[in-house]
């Protein structure tokens, strides 16, 4: 059941996104018809993944506030589980993994409880130190630094970074800010996903020079610049509908989301190349797992949250 907490601007924006996806699906279906289907398989797969992402995040936003926080906790758990299934872990640390997984419900409880100070320090301070102490008390020193780094990075990105998206929902409402936290969440998620799409489209249209050939060969300088500039322009247009951002701050937020989304994407690409895998999982057939879909949000979520917290909250 849809709760009345969802502002009308958010519902209308979501409806507009669905409308754009319908148009995009029709265009891609026409382009990839008949014998040309094989050449445009990646584009078709991307459109399908966009539908899934929109459906998932729209459901989260349209739930009650508590339901949305639980959704992000589940997303964080799945991302952490996928990450830990990919990375090498020591046999001696198997019991320690229980404590790593336990950080998920605890971190999102601080969000639900609106305990900002604990939200901010629980994982970077308490969880990091506790997990390291549990590991060293096992008495195994072989590959200790590598092992503790793997678990710490997993908690910081898959749990702490993602929890910033949930905390946007519980930021206090500002006078005149009709879209409130749901608007902020939709703003950053929508622009992050559009940034990924736009960098892909600009790269296909104009891309010639690889920007990081050893990490992500298909990403080009032209795609990066075109995507970031278009995302910044869209932020300027969308911000008055969903956020309290002033025009200069909207441009700054769009620029940060564009660049942050790129860094998040290539960071997970570097992780996968290091591990020798193409996709992080099989959640979306033919288009990867949880990490493949939320890689950009791992960076844009925290950056946008703290930008808003500093200037507006």
Protein Blocks (a to p, Z undefined) as FASTA:
>chain_A
ZZfklcfklmmmmmmmmmmmmmmmmmmmmmmgcjllmmmmmmmmmmmmmmmmmmmmmmmm
mmcfklmmmmmmmmmmmmmmmmmmmpccdfklmmmmmmmmmmmmmmmmmmmnopaklmmm
mmmmmmmmmmmmmmmmnopaghklmmmmmmmmmmmmmmmmmmmmmmmmmgccdehianlm
mlmmmmmmmmmmmmmmmmmmmmmmmombdfblmlmmmbcfklmmmmmmmmmmmmmmmmmm
mmccdfklmmmmmmmmmmmmmmmmmmmmmmmmmnopabfblkbghiapfklmmmmmmmmm
mmmmmmmmmmmZZ
